[in-house]
Amino acid sequence: MKVISDLNQATLVNRSLSAVWHPCTQMKHHESFPLVAITKGKGAWLYDEHGNALLDCISSWWTNLFGHSNPKINQAITQQLERIEHVMLAGFTHPPVVELSEKLAALTNGNLGHVFYASDGASAVEIALKMSHHFWQLNSKPEKKKFVCLENGYHGETLGALAVTDVAIFREAYGSLLQDVFTVTSPDARKAKAGESAEDVAREAANALEQLFAKEHKHIAAMIVEPLVQCAGQMSMHSPEYLRLVRDLCDRYQIHLIADEIAVGCGRSGKFFACEHAGIWPDFLTLSKGISGGYLPLSLCMTTDKIYRAFYSDETQHGFLHSHSYTGNPLACAAALACLEIFEVEKVLENNIARSQNLATAFAWAKSDTRIDHWRQQGMILAFDVKSSALKNSHVFPREMFAKCLNEGVLIRPIGNTIYVMPPYILSAQETEQMGQAVQRALNQVING
């Protein structure tokens, strides 16, 4: 396969470096590491302006579920485009947003509904935080205004979402702007000592949480958690037992539970909602990324009828007065409806069982590699940690691994020393094996210098 190379010499790349400020990037690094110019996508593959192919192993930042330029999603958007591209959702409604809301509520068996829409994951988290805060005001408990989050958790980079994020690189510059929160120990299964299980770690973390709740519950509005996988937190994974225990504690101490399923929802965990693994439902559930199949910006927050009813009043100021111009955009909702149809018609969750097994087989080499720790998998998410002792310079490892993988024809984006893959739900067994071999070759190149 022809590999992508010398992209820094491409006209499009130079223009982008001059005109575009790229996200989550130290722009100066592009003086030595490649910026990839993509002009086309098809299936699980991305193509540069010269036609060179790159396997999208991380679903374009965890968004793409069914491949680039998926014909069914393309058709749904095109058909909607002929009807109405956008109309404000304040005082108006339209078929795609109604149908999508009904289908999502049905997927929770009616436990959650009343869907409030936004554009990106952080915005959905902001909505959940504001709704919880406002709910307690409406219920004469204005002192319940603090939030609880997990160490190493990530929920976005707007100010409210960043306040409940515990990843230092995102918080350091903005700490003085952020609300104080309670940060509790993570149930990360990698903490297990000799003889301990992931469930033991979960119970220990829940015990620490209970101590906080017992002391501070009168001041706590909600706890937010990424169910099963703390994705930006180096793909740390925990037992469903933790979610069950947290749900019980939140009920006991009258604290809302916010499930941030922006990254782990829409089938990533093996079920449509990650909370289903624990048999619980939160008070708020946020979705984004995969809900539109990676096509258009769309996020949402679902909540219970009890919370919705608290805002239902003759008084305007008792309503949830939050909005943005593109709330419930018809094109984005049409894309999401097409995705839900694919899930149903093509039995995606059932077929992903075999795909996740293919994923494990493709990376079986990492289980026995002495340079690697903590091989782990949750559904269509697989990760492992490269030991610091195996690296000459762990600080530059993510960029070096990214660059070497480009040369091998695969797109991955390590988080610190953690290598992970989160591919679209369409990879063949052959493509999956190709991915595993390419990552292994790239890792050997980085470690061997």
N, C-alpha and C positions, 0 to 999 in steps of 0.2 A: 504494500500500500504506500502511496506517495504521502509523505508526512508534511505537516505544516512547518515552514521555516522562513526565516528572514522577513517576518511580518512587519518588523519595525521599518522596513524599507518601502512598505506599501503606501501608496498615496492616501488611501482611506484611513490608515492608521495614523499617519502624520497629521491629517486634518482633524482626526478625533482628539489627538493629544493637544492640539492647539485650541480646540473649541469646546471640548466636553470635559466636565469634572466628573470622573467616574466614582461610583459609590464604593464605600468600604475599601478605599484604596489610598495608599501613599503614592501620589502621582509620580514622584521622583523615581520610584522603583522601576517605572517603565523605561528609564534610560538603559537598564540592563536586562530586564525581563520582558518577555513579549506581551504585547496587546494583540489579541486575536480579532481579526476583522471577519465577521460572519455575514454572508450575503444570502444564504439559503439554508433551510432545514427540511428534512424529510425523514419521517419515522424517528428512530433514535439517533439520527446522524445530523451533524451540523457541517456546513461547507463554507470554505473561505472563497474569496473572489477569484481564486485560481482553480477552484473545484476540488481542493484537497479536503478529505473527510476527517471528521472528529466524532468519536462516539460520546454521546452526552450521558456520562455516568452519574451525574448529580441532578438530572432533570432541570437544568437551567435554574439553579438555586431552588430546587425542590418543588417546582411549580408544574412541570410538564408530566402529565400522567399517561397520555395515549399517543405520544409522538408529535413531532413537528408537522405542520400542514396536514393534520388529520382530516380526511374528507368529510366525515360526519359532522365534526365541529365547524369546519369551513362552511358546509352547506347551511347549518343552523344559523350562523352569523349572517351569511349572505341573504337568507330568506328574511331574517329580522330586519336587515338593512333596508329592504324594500318596503317595510311597513313603517317603522319609526326608529330612528337611531338613538334619540334621547328625549325624555320629557322629565321635568322636575317631579319628584315624588311627594313634595309638600302640596296637598290638595288635589293630587292626581294619582292615578295608578295605571297599570298596564298588565296585559296577560303574562309576560315572562316573569315578572317579579311575584305575582300572585301564585302562579304554578310552582315556581321554585320554592317559595316559602312553604307551601302546602306539602311538597315532596320532602323537604328537609324535616319538617315537623313529624311526618309519617315515619321517617327513618329513625326517629327517637321514640317511636311508639306513643307519641303524644306527650311525652314528658317535658319536651321543650318546644317552643314555637315562637310566635311574636318576633319575627326576625327583623333586626335592625341592620341596615346595610351601610357599608363604607367602601373604601377603595383598597386599602393595604392592611397588613396584619396589625401593625402598631395602632392604627386607627380603631380597629375592632377591639383591641385591648383597652384603649382609652374609653371607649363606649362602655365596656363592662365595668371598669373602675368607677366611672361617673355614675352609672346607673346604681351600683351598689351604694356609693356614698349618698346619692340623692334619696334612695329608698329609705335609709335609716333616718334621714331628716324628716321625710314624710311620715315616718312612724315614731316621731317624737324621741329619737335617740341620736341627736346630732353629735354626741360625743364619740359615736362609732364611726371613725373616719380614717383609721390607719389600715395599712395593708401588710400582709405577710407574704413573703416570697422565699423561694429556695436558694441556697447558695449555688452559684454557678448557673443560675437560671437566666434565660433570655426571653424578653417579651416585646422588644422593639426599641426604637430610638427617638420617638417623640417623648416629651418630658414626663408624662404620666407613666408610659410604658417603660421608659428608661429608669424611673425610680424603682420599679420592681424587677429590674434586671441586675444581675450580680456578676457581670463579666467586666473585669476592670478596664480593659482596653476601650470599651464603649463609654464607661462612666467617668473616667479620670478627669477629663476636661470640663465636665458639666456638673460635677457633684454639688457645687454651690447653688445650682438652680433647682435641685431635686427635693421632693418631699422626703422626710424621714420615714423609713419603713422598718419592719421587723424581718430580719433575714435568718432563716432557720437551716439546720443541717440538711443536706441532701441525702436521699435514700440510695444514692449511687451504689450499685452492686459491686463496683470495683473496690469499695471500702471493706469488703468482707475479709475478716481475719481467718486464719487456719481453723477449719472446722465449722465456719459460719456459712450460712446460705444467704441468698438475696433477700429472702423473707426475714431473716434475722436482722439484716441491716435496715429493712423497711420498718420493722417493729421498733428498733432503737431510735430511728429518726422520728417515728410517730410519738414515742414516749417523750422526746425532747419537745416536740410540738405541743403536746398536751400540757406540759409545764408552762409554756408561754401562754396558751389559751386560758389556763386556770388563773393566771395572774393578770392578764391584760384583755380578756374577752370583752369587757365593757367598752373598750376603746377601739376594737378591731372591727372593721366593716367586712373584709373579705380576705381570703387566701387565694393566691393564684399559683397554678402548677401546670407544667407541661406533662401530660400523662404518658408514662412509660419511658419516654426518651427526652432528655434535655439536649436538644439538637445542637445549638450553637455552643453549648457547654461541653464540647468534645464528645458528643453523642453518648453521654453517660445514660445508662439504662437502669431501671429499677423494677421491682416486682409489683404486680397489680395489687398485692396486699397493702401496699402503702396507700393507694387510692381508696380502698375500702375503709381503712382505719381513719383516714383524713375525712372522708364523708361522714363517718360516725361522730368524729370530734366536732366538725362544723355544725352538725345538727344539735349536738349536746350543748354547745356554747353559743348558739345563735350567731353563726358567722357564715357568710356566703362562701361558696366554693366556685372559683372561676377555673374552668378547664381551657387552657390555651392549646387548641388542637390545630393551630395554623400550619404547623409543619407535620404533625403526626396524624392528622385527620385524613379523610378521603382515602382510606384503605392502606395507608403506609404501614400501619402496625399489624395488619392482618385482618382487622375488622374495619368497618367503615369509620366508626369512631373508636379511638383508643380506649375511652372510658368503658366501652362494652366488655373489655377483657376483665374488668373488675366487677362488672354487674352493677355499676352505679351511674347516676346522672348528676351532673353539677347543677348549680343555680344559674350559671352563665357558661356558654360554650362558644368559643370563637373559632372561625374558619377563614382561611384565605388560601393563597398559593394554589394548591391543586383543584380547588372548587371550580375554577374556570378552565381547567385543563392547561393552564399556563398561557392562555390566550390574551386575557384582558384583566386589568386591575379590578379585583372584586374581593371584598371581605365582608364578614357579617358576624353579628353577635345574636345568639339565641338565648332566650330565658324562659322562666316559668310563668304560668298564668298568675301566680301569687304576686310576683314582682311587677308584671304588667298592670295588674289591677290597682296596685298602690299608686300608679301615676294617673289613673283614669279619674278625671275630676272635672267639675265645672270651672275650676280655676286654671287659667292659662299657665301660670307659673308652676303649677304642679305637674305639667307635662314634661316630657324629656326633650328639652329644647336644644337639640344637637343636630347638626346637619352638615352636608357639603354638597356642592353643586351637582355632582354625578351620582348621588345616592341611588342605588337600585337601577343602574344603567341598563336599558333593555338589551343591548348587544352583549354585555357581560353576563346578564342573566340567561340569555339564549345559549351562550357557550356553556354555562353551568348545567343547564337542562340537558344539553347534548351529552355532557359527561355522565350525568346520572343515568341517562338512557343507555349509554355504553356499559356502565356498571351492571345494569339489569339484564340487558339483552345478551351481552357477551360473557356473563357470569364471571366477572373480573375477580371478585374476592375468592371464589373457588379455584380459579385458574392460577391465582397468585400463590397458592400453596405450593404448586409445582415450581413456579418461578423462584420462590424463596429458597426452595431446595437446590435449584440450579445455582443460585447465588452462593449458597454455602459450599457447594462442590467446587465452584470456580475459585473460591478463596480458601480451600482446605489447606493449601500450602502454608498459609499464614499461621495455622494452628500449631504447627510443629517448628516454625522458624524461631530460633532462640533469641533473635533480635526483637521479637514482638511479644507484647503483653496484652492481656484482656481482650481476646477475640470475642466478639459479641454480635448478636443479631436479634432484631425484632421485626418480623415480617419482611418487608422490602427495604429495610435499613440494615446495613452491615458495616461494622467498624472494628478497628483494632489500633492499638497504640504502639508506636515504635519507641523502644527503650532509648532514653537519652544517652546511655553509655555506648549505643551503636552509632551515634551521630557525631560528626566532627564539629558541627555548628547547628544546634537545634534552633537557633534564632532565625536562620535563613532556610531551614528545612522546608517549610510550606511552599515557599516560592520556588525552590529548586525542584521539589517533587512535582509541582504544577508544571514547570517548564519541561522536565524530562517526560512527563506523561503526554504533553502535547506532541513531543517528538515520537512517541509511541502510538499516537493517533487516538488518545483517550482524554477526556476532560474530567479531572477531579480537582478538588480544592481542599487540601488538608486543613484541619483546624489544630494549630499547634503541632504536636507530635501524633495527632490522631488522623489516620487515613480512613475515609469512609466512602461508601458508594450508596446512592439512592436513585437507581435508574428508573426510567419510565416502565410502565406495566406492559410493554410490548416486546421486550428483548427475546430473541430466540435463544435456545440453549447454546448455539454456536457463538452468538454475539456475547453472551454472558461469559462463556469460557475465554473468549478473546479478551474481554475486559480484565478478567482475573490475571491472565498471563501478561498483559501489557503493564498492569500495575506492578506485578512482581519484577519484571525487567527494569522498570523505571526505578523502583526502590533499590534494586541492586546497584544500579548506576550511581544513585545519590550516595549510598553508603560506601561504595568502593571508590568514590571520588573520580 
